[in-house]
Amino acid sequence: MPEYFIPILIAVGVITAIGLACAVILVVASKFFAVKVDEKYAALRDCLPGVNCGACGYAGCDSYAAALAENSSIATNLCIPGGAIVAAQLAEIMGVDVTTTSKKTASVHCNGTCDNTDIKANYQGIHTCRAAMLTYGGNGLCNYGCLGYGDCAEVCPVDAISLVNGVAVVDIDTCIGCGICTKTCPKGIISMIDTDKRVSIKCSNKEKGAVSRKECKVACIGCKKCEATCPTDAISVVDNLAVIDYDKCIYCGKCAHVCPMNTIHSEK
């Protein structure tokens, strides 16, 4: 064997020995320092959808599962995207009674499309709702309406929101009810309502009727016809704007039929 091969073989042998020694050390360390996984936590986490939306009040699915595993008094129905199915699965693992909750989806309280309203100035800044909000409330003629730059659509984890003719529109079949959009909208005109019982006010304008009518063709004018028609006193006009009390609402849709501005939408 040529002499110049000997240093090469020695080097290869040393590296191989070091690699084997490191492997042995890692195996031993993994045994001694292994963190025992809570089987209940793992089972709970597998039930959760992994959206990490924070709608449950925790930082994400991992945090919610960990909290449930440590405290059996925490409600098992806090996962809004998971709905009744996940609530039942979590309750079974926890050995508690099932407490279901109605599925909710986002509703945008504005119908100020390009056809229904106008702009008061040409906005040349950063194209986000939050940035536009800093410019005297936005460039729309209605200071209460959707800004139309899609901050809500940007944060939606399932792409359930899109901009249609200048206004955010929610696809209720895609929406998982996480509520992230409600926290993102700088105007605060998005709320969560029951998916199966959708009657909503498509306006947020609190100006008096004559003013709101000039700002948007379909704005609430505070005429109180809806209030007078409602059989359960579930709708009232507050600060010149119709407001629905969903605890009283029976979703009959009568308010939508009498609204002269087509401001109330019944999606039954």
N, C-alpha and C positions, 0 to 999 in steps of 0.2 A: 504494500500500500504506500503510495507516495506520501512523503512527510507533510506536505502542505494540506493533506486531508485531515490530519490529526487534530489541529486547532478547530477545524469546522465541526468535526464530530463531537469534540468536547463542548463547544458552544451549543450545539443542538441538544446534547445530553443535559447540560445545565438548565436550558430553557424548559425542556420537557419536565425535568425534576421540579422546577419552580412551579410550573403549571399544575402538576399533580398535587404538590403540597398545598397550593392555593385552593384547589378543588376540594381537598379533604377538609381544609379549614372552613370553607363555605358550607359544606355539608354539616359539619359538626355545629357551626354557629346557627344554622337554620333550625337545628333540633333544639338547642339550648335557649335560643332567643325568639323562638316562634311565638307569635301572638295568637292566642286561642280565639277562634271566631265564634261569636254567639250564634248558635243555630237558629234561635228565634229571630234575631236581627236579620240573618240571611234570608229566612223564609219571608219575613215582612218586606224586605227590600225587593225580593223577586216579584212580589205582587204589584209594586208601584210602577207606574209607566215610564219613569225616568225622564220626564220633561224638565224637571228641576225649575218649575215656574215660581215656586214660593207662595202659591195661593193657599197652601195649608198653614202658613204662618212660620214655616221653618225655612232654612236656607236652601234646602233641596230635598230630594227623595231620600238621600242617605241620612240626613239630619232627622227627618220625620220618622224613618224606620228605627233609628237609634233611640229616639225619644219614646216611641211606643214600646220598644223592647225593655226599656228601663222603668217605664211608668204605665201601668195598666189602666190608669184613670184617664189617660188622654183619649180623646174621641177618635174613633176609627173611620169617621166619615169626612175627614178634613181634605182628602184628595179630591178636588173638584174635577179635574180631567178624568180621573178613574171612575167617578160616579158611584152608583149603587153596587156595581159588580165588585170593584176594588174594596169598597167599604165592607161588603159581606165576607170577602176573603180575609181581610185584616181582622175582622171580628172573630172569625173562626179560629185563626191562629192564636189570638189573644184569649179566646175562651170567654168572650163577653157577648151580650146581646147586640144584634145588628141594629144600627141606627142609620137609616138611609137619609139621603138629602136629594132634593130635586136638582136636575141638571140645569145649569145656567149657561147662557151665551151672552156675548157682548151686544149692546145696542147703542148705536150712534144717534144722539138726540139732535140731529140737524138734517135738513133736506135742502140746504142752500146750494143747490147745484149751479152751474154756470148759467142755466136757463132761468133759475128762480131769483138770483141775486146778481150783484155786480161788484167790481172792485172800486176802491176809492183812491188807490195809488198804485204805481208800479213798483213792486218790491224787488230790489236788486241785491239783497244780501244772501247769506247762506240759506240754502233751500231745506230748512228744517222747520217744523212747527215751533219748536222752542226758540229758535233764533228770530223767526218772524213775529213771535209773540212780543218780543222786546220792542218792536217797531209799532208804537201806539196800538197794541193789541192785534196786529196783523193788518194785511192790506185789504181785507174784505169790507164791504159796506156795512155788514152786520158785525158788530164787535163781539157777538156771542157765538158765532158760527164756526164750523170746521175750517181750519186754516188750509187744509188740503195739501200739505207737503209730506204726509205719510209717515210720521214718526211712529204711529201705532202699527202700521203695516210692517215697518222695519223691525220692530221688536217681537212681533207675533211669531211664536215658535213653530206654527203649523201653516203659515201663509194663508190665514183665514180672512185677512183684511186686504182690500184693494181700493185704489182710488178710482172712482167712477164719476166723470163729469165734475171733478173738483171737490168731491166729498168722499170721505171714507165709508166703505160699505162692508158689512160683515157677512160672510158665508156661514150661515148657522149650521149647515151640515158638516163643515170642517172645524168650526170653533170648538175648542175643548174647555172653554170656560175658565181659563187660568187667571184672567183679570189683569194681566200685565199691561194691556192697552189702556185700561182705566187709570193706572198709575202713571202712564207715560204722557197721556194727552194733557197739554198745558192749559187747555180750555176747560177740562173737566167735564166734557160733554158725552163721555162714554160710561155706561153703567152696565151691570150684569142683571139680567132678568131671566125668569124661568123659560127654558127652551120650548116647552110644550104649551105655554100660555103667554103668547107674545102680543101684548097691546102696549104700544109705546108712543110717547110724545116726540115727534121728530122736529123739535125746536127747543132752543135754550134762550131765546130772546126775552128779556124782561122789560123791554120798553113798552110804553103804552101803545095800544092798538094802532093808532094813526102813524106813529113813528115806525113800529116794527113792520107794518104793511109796506111802507116805503122802502125799507131795507131788504125785504124778502117777500116774494109773492105768496109763499106758503107759511109765513110766520104766524104763530099764535097771536090772536088779537085780544085775548082775554074776554071774549063775549059771554062766557059761562053757559053756553048751550049744552056743552058736555056735562057740566056740573048739574044742570037742571034735569038732564036725561038719565043720569046714572041711577039705577034702582037700589044701589047699596051705599051711596055716598062715598064711593071710592075715589072719586076725582073731584078736585077743587082747583080754583084759580088762586095762586099765591104769587104775589109780586108780578101781576099781569101775565102769568104763565101757568098753563094747566099742569097739574101734578097728580100722579096716580099713586094711591095707597094700595100696594099689591096685596096686603093682608086682607083687604076688603073686596078687592076686585074679583068678580066672577067671570071675567073675560067674555062678556056677552057681545061686545063689539058695538053697542048702541052709541057710545060716545064718538066712535070713528064715523058712524053713519051721519050724525048730525053736525059734525065739524064743518063749517063753511070754507075753511082754508085747507082742508085735507092735511091738517097738521098731525092728527092722530091716526096711527096705522094699526090695524088689527090684522095679525098674520095667522089666524086660526086655521 
